[in-house]
Amino acid sequence: MLVKDSTWRKKIRWISLPLALMALGWTVWLLWGSWPQLQMNFPKLHVRWLVFTLVGNVIAGYLGFEAFRVLFAKMRPALYSRTGLAHLYFIGQLMKHLPGRIWGVAYQSATGRQATLTEWVSVTAIYMVLATLFALWAAAIVIGFMVGWLWGILALCTGLVIYVFGWNAPLLGALIGRLRKISPKALSSFYNALQPFIGLDAKFKSRVCCWFMASWLVYLLAWAGYGMAWPDLTAADGIWLCAIYTIAWFVGYISLISPSGLGVRELVFVLLAHHFPPDAIAGMAVLGRATLLAVDVILGVVFLPFRTRLHAQHTMP
């Protein structure tokens, strides 16, 4: 397995940087494709609130990385510097827009070769599951409070119970053990890579939860800025639309029809937000998509130069 892993990395290592630049160029092209529709909506918008929203999205995106960093450090402590791991994470985020989502993990494995491909796949899988659950939890809380405060509290408590009691050693151990029985040899290395995430204390779980919650609080606040930017909407409308957009994002993410759910996400968003003004729905769908692309570009560009620092052995606090 190690020999195959090393051979595979050597084959794609020479294209890692061109691939990163291609992902950056592709994301910029997708963002540019939204420009004609953005031009139609810009005269209606308060630009200051749009800037506020973009900054909020960038901060939320970085806070999401901090949750990933905590998970990675649990598996391989003190392996990369914070900026080096950020490079791998955000360039991987850029590559999710390329056809074939595996390119992000492929780049991370080939460039950050101190960790094995199996470890990259394992920590990415854990992070994706947690990120998706926190996204759906946040959307459920918002929708619950919009319907009634009791529903909001119920959604909050239900999500917390699922997080605390769902992430426990007996349950995860049994689940991974069952998967291992399907193909013991093929899944053995993944089982070993996932071992650090099975027996975790409450302090570690709280730390991960705090980073995800902080990210989502900032993200919701940023969407409140969307509501303030649009003449016919309020801050509460922006947060409500954020919850709807999150559900649409999830449907687009699992659709596998287009890169990063392009088109699917917007269609589901329009269908779910039908009770809002049509122009606001169309504008928010485009703005939401464009902002997410812009965040990936901004953070990708910021951390792209730190590629040469990947091998520094710094202790992560």
C-alpha positions as CSV (number, residue, x, y, z in Angstrom):
1,M,0.0,0.0,0.0
2,L,2.8,2.4,0.9
3,V,4.7,1.6,-2.3
4,K,1.6,2.2,-4.4
5,D,0.9,5.4,-2.5
6,S,4.4,6.7,-3.1
7,T,4.3,5.8,-6.8
8,W,1.0,7.6,-7.3
9,R,2.2,10.7,-5.6
10,K,5.3,10.9,-7.8
11,K,3.2,10.6,-10.9
12,I,1.0,13.6,-10.1
13,R,3.4,15.7,-8.0
14,W,4.8,17.5,-11.0
15,I,1.4,18.8,-12.0
16,S,0.4,19.9,-8.5
17,L,1.2,23.6,-8.9
18,P,-0.2,23.9,-12.5
19,L,-3.3,22.1,-11.2
20,A,-3.7,24.6,-8.4
21,L,-3.4,27.5,-10.8
22,M,-5.9,25.8,-13.1
23,A,-8.3,25.5,-10.2
24,L,-7.8,29.2,-9.4
25,G,-8.4,30.2,-13.0
26,W,-11.5,28.0,-13.3
27,T,-13.0,29.4,-10.2
28,V,-12.4,33.0,-11.4
29,W,-14.0,32.0,-14.7
30,L,-17.1,30.7,-12.9
31,L,-17.2,34.0,-10.9
32,W,-16.9,36.0,-14.1
33,G,-19.9,34.1,-15.5
34,S,-22.0,35.5,-12.8
35,W,-21.0,39.1,-13.7
36,P,-23.8,39.9,-16.2
37,Q,-26.5,39.0,-13.7
38,L,-24.7,40.8,-10.9
39,Q,-24.6,44.0,-13.1
40,M,-28.4,43.9,-13.3
41,N,-28.8,43.8,-9.5
42,F,-26.0,46.1,-8.4
43,P,-27.9,49.4,-9.0
44,K,-30.5,48.1,-6.4
45,L,-28.0,47.2,-3.7
46,H,-26.2,49.0,-0.9
47,V,-22.5,48.4,-1.6
48,R,-21.3,48.9,1.9
49,W,-23.5,46.0,3.1
50,L,-22.2,43.8,0.3
51,V,-18.6,44.5,1.4
52,F,-19.7,43.6,5.0
53,T,-21.2,40.4,3.7
54,L,-18.1,39.5,1.7
55,V,-15.8,40.1,4.7
56,G,-18.0,38.1,6.9
57,N,-18.0,35.2,4.5
58,V,-14.2,35.3,4.3
59,I,-13.9,35.2,8.1
60,A,-16.4,32.3,8.3
61,G,-14.4,30.4,5.7
62,Y,-11.3,30.8,7.7
63,L,-13.0,29.7,10.9
64,G,-14.1,26.6,9.1
65,F,-10.4,25.9,8.3
66,E,-9.6,26.2,12.0
67,A,-12.0,23.3,12.7
68,F,-10.2,21.3,10.0
69,R,-6.9,22.2,11.6
70,V,-8.0,20.9,15.0
71,L,-9.1,17.6,13.4
72,F,-5.9,17.2,11.4
73,A,-3.7,17.9,14.4
74,K,-5.5,15.2,16.3
75,M,-4.4,12.7,13.6
76,R,-0.9,14.1,12.9
77,P,0.1,16.6,15.5
78,A,2.8,19.2,14.7
79,L,3.2,18.0,11.1
80,Y,2.6,21.3,9.2
81,S,2.7,25.0,10.1
82,R,-0.7,26.7,10.3
83,T,-0.1,28.6,7.0
84,G,1.2,25.4,5.3
85,L,-1.9,23.5,6.2
86,A,-4.1,26.5,5.2
87,H,-2.4,26.4,1.8
88,L,-3.4,22.7,1.4
89,Y,-6.9,23.3,2.7
90,F,-7.8,26.3,0.7
91,I,-6.2,25.2,-2.6
92,G,-8.2,22.0,-2.1
93,Q,-11.3,24.1,-1.7
94,L,-10.6,25.8,-5.0
95,M,-10.2,22.4,-6.7
96,K,-13.7,21.3,-5.6
97,H,-15.0,23.5,-8.4
98,L,-13.1,21.4,-11.0
99,P,-15.0,18.5,-12.6
100,G,-14.1,15.6,-10.3
101,R,-14.0,16.4,-6.6
102,I,-11.1,14.1,-6.0
103,W,-8.6,16.7,-7.3
104,G,-8.6,18.5,-4.0
105,V,-7.6,15.5,-2.0
106,A,-5.2,14.4,-4.7
107,Y,-3.4,17.8,-4.5
108,Q,-3.3,17.7,-0.7
109,S,-1.8,14.2,-0.7
110,A,0.8,14.9,-3.5
111,T,1.9,18.3,-2.0
112,G,1.6,17.6,1.7
113,R,3.3,14.2,1.3
114,Q,4.3,13.8,5.0
115,A,0.7,12.6,5.6
116,T,-0.4,9.5,3.6
117,L,-3.2,9.5,1.0
118,T,-5.2,7.4,3.4
119,E,-4.8,10.0,6.2
120,W,-5.9,12.8,3.9
121,V,-8.9,10.9,2.8
122,S,-9.8,10.0,6.3
123,V,-9.5,13.5,7.9
124,T,-11.3,15.0,4.9
125,A,-14.2,12.5,5.2
126,I,-14.5,13.3,9.0
127,Y,-14.4,17.0,8.3
128,M,-17.0,16.8,5.5
129,V,-19.4,14.8,7.6
130,L,-19.1,17.2,10.5
131,A,-19.3,20.3,8.3
132,T,-22.4,19.0,6.6
133,L,-24.1,18.1,9.9
134,F,-23.3,21.6,11.4
135,A,-24.6,23.3,8.3
136,L,-27.9,21.4,8.4
137,W,-28.0,22.0,12.2
138,A,-27.6,25.7,11.7
139,A,-30.3,25.8,9.0
140,A,-32.7,23.8,11.2
141,I,-32.1,26.2,14.1
142,V,-32.8,29.2,12.0
143,I,-35.9,27.7,10.4
144,G,-37.1,26.5,13.8
145,F,-36.9,30.0,15.4
146,M,-38.5,31.6,12.3
147,V,-41.5,29.2,12.8
148,G,-41.6,29.6,16.6
149,W,-39.1,29.9,19.5
150,L,-40.0,26.4,20.9
151,W,-39.2,24.8,17.5
152,G,-35.9,26.7,17.5
153,I,-35.0,25.4,21.0
154,L,-36.0,21.9,20.0
155,A,-33.7,22.1,16.9
156,L,-30.8,23.4,19.0
157,C,-31.2,20.7,21.7
158,T,-31.7,17.9,19.2
159,G,-28.6,18.8,17.2
160,L,-26.5,19.1,20.4
161,V,-27.7,15.7,21.6
162,I,-26.9,14.1,18.2
163,Y,-23.4,15.7,18.3
164,V,-22.6,14.7,21.9
165,F,-24.0,11.1,21.9
166,G,-23.5,10.3,18.2
167,W,-19.8,10.9,18.3
168,N,-18.8,8.3,20.8
169,A,-16.3,5.4,20.8
170,P,-18.7,2.4,20.9
171,L,-20.9,3.7,18.1
172,L,-18.1,4.7,15.8
173,G,-16.0,1.7,16.6
174,A,-18.9,-0.6,15.7
175,L,-19.6,1.3,12.5
176,I,-16.0,1.3,11.3
177,G,-15.8,-2.4,12.3
178,R,-18.7,-3.3,10.1
179,L,-17.2,-1.4,7.2
180,R,-13.9,-3.2,7.7
181,K,-15.6,-6.6,7.4
182,I,-16.7,-5.7,3.9
183,S,-13.1,-5.7,2.7
184,P,-10.6,-6.1,5.5
185,K,-7.5,-5.6,3.4
186,A,-8.7,-2.6,1.5
187,L,-10.2,-0.8,4.5
188,S,-7.5,-1.7,7.0
189,S,-5.4,1.4,6.5
190,F,-8.5,3.7,6.7
191,Y,-9.5,2.0,9.9
192,N,-6.1,2.7,11.4
193,A,-6.2,6.4,10.2
194,L,-9.6,6.9,11.8
195,Q,-8.6,5.5,15.1
196,P,-7.6,8.9,16.6
197,F,-11.2,10.1,16.1
198,I,-12.9,7.3,17.9
199,G,-11.9,7.7,21.6
200,L,-12.2,11.5,22.1
201,D,-12.7,13.5,25.2
202,A,-15.3,16.2,25.8
203,K,-12.7,18.9,25.6
204,F,-11.7,18.0,22.1
205,K,-15.3,17.7,20.9
206,S,-16.1,21.1,22.5
207,R,-13.2,22.7,20.7
208,V,-14.3,21.4,17.3
209,C,-17.9,22.4,18.1
210,C,-16.8,25.9,19.0
211,W,-15.0,26.5,15.8
212,F,-17.9,25.3,13.7
213,M,-20.4,27.3,15.7
214,A,-18.2,30.4,15.4
215,S,-18.0,29.9,11.7
216,W,-21.7,29.6,11.4
217,L,-22.5,32.6,13.6
218,V,-20.4,34.8,11.4
219,Y,-21.8,33.3,8.3
220,L,-25.4,34.0,9.4
221,L,-24.4,37.5,10.4
222,A,-22.9,37.9,6.9
223,W,-26.2,36.8,5.3
224,A,-28.0,39.4,7.5
225,G,-25.9,41.9,5.5
226,Y,-27.5,40.5,2.3
227,G,-30.9,41.4,3.7
228,M,-29.7,44.9,4.6
229,A,-28.2,45.3,1.1
230,W,-31.4,44.5,-0.7
231,P,-34.0,47.3,-0.6
232,D,-37.0,45.1,-0.1
233,L,-35.5,42.8,2.5
234,T,-34.5,42.9,6.2
235,A,-31.6,41.4,8.2
236,A,-34.0,38.7,9.4
237,D,-34.9,37.9,5.8
238,G,-31.2,37.5,5.0
239,I,-30.8,35.0,7.8
240,W,-33.9,33.1,6.7
241,L,-32.6,33.0,3.1
242,C,-29.3,31.7,4.5
243,A,-31.0,28.7,6.0
244,I,-32.8,28.0,2.7
245,Y,-29.6,28.5,0.7
246,T,-27.8,26.0,3.0
247,I,-30.4,23.4,2.3
248,A,-30.0,24.1,-1.4
249,W,-26.3,23.9,-1.0
250,F,-26.6,20.4,0.5
251,V,-28.9,19.2,-2.3
252,G,-26.4,20.6,-4.8
253,Y,-23.5,19.0,-3.0
254,I,-24.9,15.5,-3.0
255,S,-26.3,15.8,-6.5
256,L,-22.9,15.1,-8.3
257,I,-24.5,16.4,-11.5
258,S,-22.2,19.4,-11.9
259,P,-19.0,20.8,-10.3
260,S,-19.8,21.9,-6.7
261,G,-23.5,21.7,-7.4
262,L,-23.5,24.5,-10.0
263,G,-27.0,25.1,-11.2
264,V,-28.7,22.5,-8.9
265,R,-28.1,24.7,-5.9
266,E,-29.6,27.7,-7.5
267,L,-32.7,25.8,-8.8
268,V,-33.4,24.4,-5.3
269,F,-32.9,27.8,-3.7
270,V,-35.4,29.4,-6.1
271,L,-38.0,26.7,-5.4
272,L,-37.7,26.9,-1.6
273,A,-37.7,30.7,-1.4
274,H,-40.8,31.2,-3.6
275,H,-42.5,33.3,-1.0
276,F,-39.9,36.0,-1.3
277,P,-40.0,38.7,-4.1
278,P,-38.8,37.1,-7.4
279,D,-36.2,39.7,-8.1
280,A,-34.7,39.2,-4.6
281,I,-34.6,35.4,-5.0
282,A,-32.8,35.7,-8.3
283,G,-30.4,38.3,-7.0
284,M,-29.6,36.3,-3.8
285,A,-29.1,33.1,-5.8
286,V,-26.5,34.8,-7.9
287,L,-24.9,36.8,-5.1
288,G,-24.7,33.7,-2.9
289,R,-23.0,31.8,-5.6
290,A,-20.6,34.6,-6.5
291,T,-19.7,35.3,-2.9
292,L,-18.8,31.7,-2.2
293,L,-16.6,31.7,-5.3
294,A,-15.0,35.0,-4.4
295,V,-14.2,33.7,-0.9
296,D,-12.5,30.6,-2.3
297,V,-10.5,32.8,-4.7
298,I,-9.5,35.3,-2.0
299,L,-8.4,32.7,0.6
300,G,-6.8,30.6,-2.1
301,V,-4.7,33.6,-3.3
302,V,-3.8,34.6,0.2
303,F,-2.4,31.2,1.1
304,L,-1.1,30.2,-2.3
305,P,2.5,31.6,-1.6
306,F,2.9,29.5,1.6
307,R,3.4,26.3,-0.4
308,T,7.2,26.4,0.3
309,R,6.5,26.3,4.1
310,L,4.7,22.9,4.1
311,H,7.6,21.0,5.5
312,A,8.3,23.2,8.5
313,Q,7.7,21.4,11.7
314,H,5.8,23.9,13.9
315,T,3.8,23.0,17.0
316,M,0.2,23.7,16.6
317,P,-1.3,25.4,19.6
